[in-house]
Amino acid sequence: MDSLIQCSLYRMASIDNKELELAWEIISNTDTHLFLTGKAGTGKTTFLRNLRTSLPKRMVVVAPTGIAAINAQGTTIHSFFQLSFGPQIPGTQQKSKRFQFRKQKIQLIRSLDLIVIDEISMVRADTLDAIDHVLRQYRNSSRPFGGVQMLMIGDMQQLAPVAKEDEWRLLSPYYSSPYFFSSKVLQNTDFVTIELKHVYRQNDPVFIDLLNSVRNNCATADTLKHLNTRYIPNFSPKEEEGYIRLTTHNYQADIINEEKLKALKSAEITYNASVEGDFPELAYPTDTTLRLKVGAQVMFVKNDSSPEKRYYNGMIGKVTDLKADKIIVCSTDDGHTIEVDQEKWDNIKYTLNEDTQEIEENVAGTFLQFPLKTAWAITIHKSQGLTFEHAIIDAQHSFAHGQTYVALSRCKTLEGLVLSHPIPPTAIISDNLVQEFCKDPRHQQPDAQHLTELEKSYYLRTTEDLFSFDKIHFPIKDLLRILREFFYHSYPKLYTSWQDAEERLKQPEIIAYKFHKQYERLILNTQNIKDDSGLQDRLKKGAAYFKEDISFLGKQLSITKIQTNNKQARERLTNVIQNILFEYRLKTELLNYVAENGIKTNEYLKYKATISLKLENDETLKAKHFVKKKTK
């Protein structure tokens, strides 16, 4: 491992961390999908931050909630992939308008080497399959996730994904559970698991052991007895001590927030929501009657819908001014002032059309209100991913897998934790499906030999992609079909010349197949791919040969000039020629690069991403120069 990267990693701790080092090797030197897990506070988030600053791969970071996305310095899954919040039924996505991306987004997706999903425990199986569909579609690849490496970070012993009763009714015929590991893509995809063992958040070994017992569903009477020593009845901290209260249910947080609001001396202002149509009270995103005072601690309950994106769901702030049509909030994150307007929520009804297999969405009702709630207390669900010096926890009524563990593990020390009620045995809940997944021997940590095999497989796939001409050949076949259907009589010579070109392309493909056996043998037998001069020389010579061998396609494209008033034919022709142009130029540029530099995976992929974006924006490569409307 590069010493600079190693130092970057080891700044997280005073000891060497073999698991972190192995995770880095897998992400840096392979394209293998990785599930990085570990107890709360084991450095998962810090590892991610180091990736962002030091990894040469092109990557994006997404997360299932606004809070998680902000903590990971990324964006939400639903925002990046333009997913609805309803169920994603397998096999229905291809016809959905929500997957029609803008050109810039498509360019970004095509250039990616790595996608990081933080807080993967909260990601539903159907969501992961929808991500897989989007990536395959826009990267034009049948490989899982369109060939993009996936880093899934999270702890399955923490909060589970949300699947409402009506949503699960639609999803249950397709999935054995809502968890991400039940997704169809992961059921048919190899991935490795690394579990981080060293806890950084907590230093006290006694507290760590207590948390482990809760996490692993093996808390004894002694465990609970020790934890419950932190039960302090009627505990009332000073304002400056910075205690935050974590509750299992919203109503508990509401009571606490009400008491804090009453204690403020400033005048109270009321803001009433506007509700239209069918919008059940249980589904209200915030209070219908929002009562605030200057000085109130508040939390945003919706991402900013404006282009400025000034706030996110879960952001904390303090009210500094109240007006009839605006609320002024000072963010506790960075102290910036936000003028908050009302936001609208839609109540969407989802139904599955049995004839078309489409998910149909209908707006049944709307809710209009300021996107704020008082927030001296928050639910445990909202706290995942956060760390507190001091917290008052009420977990006696925990009702979900991992809920109590999440609450307790937010605190750095046992002394900084105060229980408002003793924790009963019934509050420690664990899902057997998660336990079975974690014990699956297929998810064992890879050893040194396995890592070497993964690195060589990655290098081989990268090399195979360079010396494959399918992405050029397939659109040429499409072009011939269009020419035969619409232009056989008007452009017979052009049709014949493309027939000849298609036949001629078969020769380098045959040679590439034989060449594959050569470099595969060299890759599998070498001890050091990057520094193997024999391998690199062979790849350089091969790239130079194939660049020259396919150069005839450039000449063939230059003579392809077609005029037609048939709109359908013109559109189909434009799309296919555009595809051929891009793939040919990209292949030529990459072959030229390798002929000079060989293949060092990360450097090569970086160049590929750069040149891809450049070619996407190259006006000289637009098909409009080749296909035009017929002039009179």
N, C-alpha and C positions, 0 to 999 in steps of 0.2 A: 504494500500500500504506500502511496505517495506520502512522504513525511509531513508535508504541509497539511494534507487532509487528516492525517493521523493526529497531528497537534490540535487541529480544529475539533476533532471528536473528543480528545482527551481533556479538553478544557472543561468538559461537563463533569469530570470526576477526577479524583486524585488517584484512581486505580485504573489499570488496563481493563477494558471491557471487551471480551472476546466475542460476545453476541453482537455488540454494536459494530465491531470490526467486520464480522461476517456479513451482517446486513449491508454494510457499505460496499463490500466486495460484490455481493449479488446485484445490488442496484447499479453499481458503477460498471461492472464488467460482464454482465449477462443481460438477457431480456426476459428472464424468468419472473413470473408473477410472485410477489412476496406478501405474506400476511405477517406483519410485525406486531407482536402482542406483548403483553406483560402487565404486571400489576400497576395500579395507579402510582405515578411518581417515579417510574423507572427510566425516564428520559426519552419517551417516544416523541413528545412535542419538540424537545431540544434537538433530537436527531433530525427531525424534519426541517427545523430552522437551519441546521448545518448543511443539509442537502441543498437548500435554496441558494446558499451563498457559495458553495464549493463544487457542486456537481456540474459537469459540462453538458449533460443531457438537457434537451428542451423539455420543460415540464410545466404542468399546471397543478394546483392544489385545490381540491373541492371538499366539501363537508356537508352533512345532511341538514344542519341548522345554521341560522345566522350567527349565533354565538360561536359555535365550533369553527365556522368559516373564518371569522375575524381572528380568533385565537390562532388559527393555522395560517393566517395571512393569505387566505384564498377567497374563494367565492362559494356560494351554495351549489350543490349538485343540480337542483332544479333550474337555477338561473343559467348555469353554463351550458347544460344540455337541453334547455328549453322544454323541460318536462312539466306536465301538469301534476298536481298533488293527488290526483286520483289514482286508482289502480292501473297498472300497465300490463294489460293482458297479453301474454306471448302470442306472436303472430298477427297482431293488429296494428303494430306501430307503423308499418310501411306506408299505410294510406293516410296517416295523420298529418295534418297541416302544421302541427307544432314542431315537426322535425325539419321544416324548411328553413335552413340557416342562411344568413347573409354571407356574401363572398369572403369577408374578412374572417368570420368564424370558421368557414370551411378551410381557408388557408391555414389558420392556426391549428386546427385539428389534424390536417395532413402533415404538418411539420413536427408533431409531438413525438417524443421518444418515451415519455413517462407521464403517467397520471397518478397522483397521490390522492387517496380518499382517506381523510382523517375521520375519527370516530365511526369506524366501520360497523361497530356493534349496533348502531342506530339506523343502518341502511337496510331497507327491505329488499327481499330477493327479487321482486319484480322491478325495482329501481335499478339494480345492478344489471339485469337483463336488458332494460331499456338503454342503459349506457352502452352495453355491448352492441346493441342494434345500431345506435347512432354512429359509433366508431366504425363498424363494418361498412355501413352505408357510405359514409363520406370519405373513408380511406380506400374504398373500393377493394376491400380485402375480406376473404372468408375466414381468416384467422381469428381466434378469440380476441375480442376488444380491438379488432382491426389491426392487430400486430403491435399495438401499443403496450408497453410494459406497465403493469398495475402494481402499485404499492398500497396495500390496505393496512391502515394503522388503527389499532384499537384493542380493547379488552372485552372479550365476550362475557366476562363476569360483571360488567357494568351495564348500563341501561340498554334495554332491548328496543327494537324498532316498534313503531306504533302502527297497528293494523286495526282500524275500527271494524265493528261487526259487519256493517254493510260492505266494506271493502274486502274483508277476508272472505265473505260469502262468494264474491266474484273470483278471488284468487285461489281459494282452497282446492279447486279441481286441478290446479296446475302445480302447486307447491306443497311440500310436506310440512313446512314451517315458514314463518315470515322472515327468518334470519338470512343474512346475505349468503351463507354457505349452502343454502337450499336453492340458490339460483341455478337455472339450467346451464348457464355458461360455466360456472365453477364445477358443476357436476361432471362436465366433460372437458375440463382444462386442468393441466398439471400446474400446481403451485407449491411453494415451500413455505414453511412456517418457522419463524425464529421468535423465541420467547425471551424477553429481557428479564434478567433476574435481580439485578442490583437496584435497590430503591434509593433514589436521591432526595425525594421530597421529604421523607422522614428519616431522621438519624437515629432515633431511639429504637433499639432492637426489640424492646418489649412491645412498643406500639406497633411496629411492623409485624410482629408475630400475631398480635391481636387482629390486625387488618387481614392478614393472610387466612386466619381461621374463619373470619366472616366471608371472605371472598370465595374460599374453597368449600363452603357449606359444611364445615366441620367445627363450628363454634360449640364449645362445651359450656357447662354451667359455670366453670371457673372463668372462661372467656367473658361471658356476659357479666359475671360478678365484677371482674376487673374493669370492663368498660363502664359499668354503671356506677363506679366510684366517681365518675365525672357528672353524675346527676346532682345538680344544685337547684333545689326548689326555689322558685321566685327570684331567680337570678336577674338582676337589673344592672347592666353595664353602663358606664359613663359614655356619653356621645363620642368623645374623643378616642375611646378605645377601639372603635371601628369594628364592632361585632356585627355580623350579618346572620340572619336567621334562615335556616333551611327547613322546609316543611314538606310533608308528603303530598298534601292536598292544597289546592288553591284557596279553599275557604279558610284554612288555618292562617295562611299568609295574609288574607284579607282582614282578619280580626286584628292581627298585629299592626298592620298598616293603618287601620282605622284609629287605633289608640295613639299612634305616633302623630297622625294628622291632627287629632284633637288637641294635642299638646302644643302645637304651634300657635303663636299669638297673632299671626297675620290674618287678614280677612279671607274667608272662604268663598271661592267662585265655583259655580256649578256649570257643567257642560253636558247637554243632553244629546244622546245619539238619535239618529234618524234611521228607522228600520222599515223597509218596504218588502212586500211579498212574504215568501216562506223562508224564515230564518229562525230556527229553533233557539230558544233561550239558552239551552245548554251549549250551543255552538257559538255564542257571542264571543268575539275575539278580545273584547275589553268591556269595561263597565258601560251600561247604558246611561247611567248617571255618573259622570266623572267629577269628583269633588277634589279640588286642589287648593293649596295655599302656597304663597311665596316661601321658599325654604324646604318644600316637600322633596323627598327623594323619590324619583320616578324611574321607570324602566320602559323603554320603547317596546311595543308589541308587534311591530311590523317593520319590514325593511322600507327605507325611503323610496317611494315610487318616482321621485323626481330624478333628472339626470345627474344631479350633484351627489346623490347617495351619501347624504350627511349623517345618517344614522342607520342602525341595523336592529333587528329583532333581538332583544336582550341587553342592549346598551343602557347603562345607568347614567343618570344625570340629576341635577338639582334645579328646581324651578326658580327663576330669578325675576320673572314678570308674568302677569296674567292679563290678557286683553280679550275682548269679546270674540274676535275671530282668529286670534293667534295666541300661542303659549310659548314663552321664551324659556329655553332650557340650556343650562351650562353643562357640557359633558364632563364627567369625572375622568374620562380617558385622557383627554388632552386640554381640557379647559376651554374649548371653542364653544361659541354661542350659536344656538340653533333656533330659528323661527319655525315653529311647528304648525302646520296646517292640518285640517281634517284629512283622513284617508278613507278609502272605500274598500270593503270586503264583499266578495260575491259568495253566496251559498250555491255551490255547484252540486247538481244531482248527476250521478253516474249510473248508466245502464248499459248492459251488453246487448247489442242487436244480434240476435241469434242467426239472422239471415246473412248479414254482412260481416259478423264477428268484429264489428267496430265498437269502441267505447264511445258512447254518445254523452255529451256534456250539455247541460242546460242550466242557465242561471235562474234559480228558483226564487232568490231574494237577495237584497243588499243591506249592508250595515255601514253607516257613515258616522265616524267619530274621530276624535283626536287619538292617535296611536300610542297612548300612554296609560300606565298604571302606577299607583303608589308602590314603592318597592324598598321598604326597610326590611322586608322579608321576601324571599323567593322560594319557588319549589325546588326540590332536589333535582328534578329533570332539567331545569334551567341552569343548574350549577355544574353539570358535567363539563370537564375540561378546565375548570377554574381552580385556583388555589387560594386559601385564606389563612391568615395568621390567627384569626379568632372567628369562631362560628358557634352559634347556638343551634343545636340540632334537635328536631322532634321527629324521630323515626319510629315511634311506637305503632303507627298505623301503616307501615310500609305494605304495599300491595303488589309490587312488581319485582321481577328478577333483577337482582343487583342494586336495588334502590338504596338499601341501608349501607352497603359497601361504598357506593358512590358518595353518600353523604359524609360518612366517617373519614374517607380518604381525601376529602377536600382540605383537611387540616394538616398543617405541618407537624404539629406536636399534639400529644395527648392532653397536655396542659392548656393548649389553646382551644380545646374542645369542651363545650358545656352541653350536657343533655338536659332538655327541658322536662323530659319524662324518661324513666328507665326503659331500656330496650328489652322487649320480651322475646322469647325464642321464635314466636310466630312472625317476627319482623324480618327474619333472615330467610330470604326466599331464593331458591335456585332452580333453574330450568334443566331438567334431565337431558333434553336435546343438546343443550350447550355443553354439559358435562361429557356426553358421548362424543361430540365433535372434538373437544379438547384432548380426549384420550385416543383419538384415531391414530394408529401407527403410521398412516400415510402422511401425516403432518409432522413427522419427526424432523428435527433440525438437520440440515445437510452437513456431512463431514467434508474433510479436505478433498477427498477423491471425487465426491459428488459435485463439489464446487468447481473443480477442474473440468469435469465433464460438461457442466452447465456453461462455463466460459467458452469451451470449444464449440459447443452446439450453437451458441449465440454468434460466434465468429463465422461458423459455417453457414448459418442462415443469412447473415449479412452478405457474405460472399455469393451465395446462391442467388440472392435478389439482384445483385449487380450483374451477374452473367446469365440472367433469365430475360427473355425477350417477349414473354407472354403479354405484358402490358402494352406492347406495341402491336403484337400480332392479332390479338383479339379485336381491337378497334378497326384494324385493317379488314378483317373479315366482315365486320359491320358495314364498313364503307363499301365493300364489294356488293353486299346485299342491297344497299341503297342505290348504288349506281345501276345495278341490274334491274331494279324495280322502276326507277324513274328516268334514267339517263342512258339506257343501253343504245337507243337509236340516235340520240342527239350527240352523244359523246362516246362512240364505239372505241376509238383509239385510246382514250383515257381509261376506259374500262379494261381493255386488254393490257395496257401498261401496268395497271394496278394488280391484275391477275399475275402478271410476270413478277412484279415486286413481291407479292405474297408468296409465290413459289420460291423466289430467290432467298427470302428470309428463312426458309426451312434449312438452308445449308449452314448458316452460323448457329442455328439452334441445334443441329446434329453435332457440330463441333463443340458447342458449349456443353452438351451432354457428356462427351468424352473428356473434356477438360475438367468437368466436375469431379470425375473419378481421380484425377491427378491431384487437384488441390485438397480434396477431401482426405486423401491418404496423407498428404503433407501436414494438414491441420491436426489430424488425429495422432500422428506420430511425433509431433514436435513437443518440446517441453516449455518453450517460450515463444508464443505466436508473434508478438511484436518484434522480437529481436532475431527471429529466424530469417537470415538473409536469403537462404534458398527459397523459402516460401514466398517472401516478399518480392524477390526477383521474378519468380514464376507468375505472380499476380500482376506485376507491372507489365510483363511481356504479353500476357493474355489480354489485359485491358487495351493495350496499344493495338493488338491484332484485331479485336472485335470492334474497336472504334472505326478502324478503316473498313472492316468487312460490312458494316451496316451503313456506310456513308452514302450508298446509292439511294437510301430513303430520302435524304435531303434533296437530291436532284429530282426525285419523283414528286415530292411535295411542291417543289418550285414550279412544276409544269401543271399543277392541279388548279385550274381556273374554271369555274362553273358559274353560269348565269341562269336563273330560273325565276319564274313568277309563281311557282307552286310553293306556297308558304310552308306547308307541312314538310315537303322535301327539303326546302332551304333550311328549316330549323334542324331537322335530323342531320343533314349534311354538315351544317355548321358545328354541331355538338361533336360529331365523330371526328371531323378534321381537327378541331380544337384539341381533342384528346390525343390524337396521333402526334400533332405538333409538339404538345407539352412532353409527352412520354419520350419522344425521339430526342428532343433537345436535352431533357434531363439525363437520359441514358448516355448521350454523347459527352455531356459535361462531367458526369461521374466517371466514365471510362477514362477520360482525359486526366482527371484528377488522380485516379489510381495508377495510371501509367507513369505518372511523375512521383507519386508519394507512397504507393502501396496502400494497404489497408490497416490503419490503426483505428479500431472501432469507434471510439468516442470522437476523434478528430474527423473521421470520415462522415459520421452521422451529423456532426455540427455543420460540415460543409454541405451535405445533402439538404438539410433544412434551410440553410441560407440560400442556396441556388434555387430550391423549389419556390421559395417566396419571390425571388427575383424574376423567375420565369413566369409565374402567375401574373405579374404586373407588367410584363414585357409587351408593349403594344404591337411590336413587329410580329408577334406570334399569334395574333388574333385571327380567327378563321374568317372574319369579315373581309380580309384581304384576298381570300381565295374563293369565297362564295358570295355572290352579289345578286341583287334583283336585276332582272333583264331590263335593259334600257330600250326605248323605242327607236 
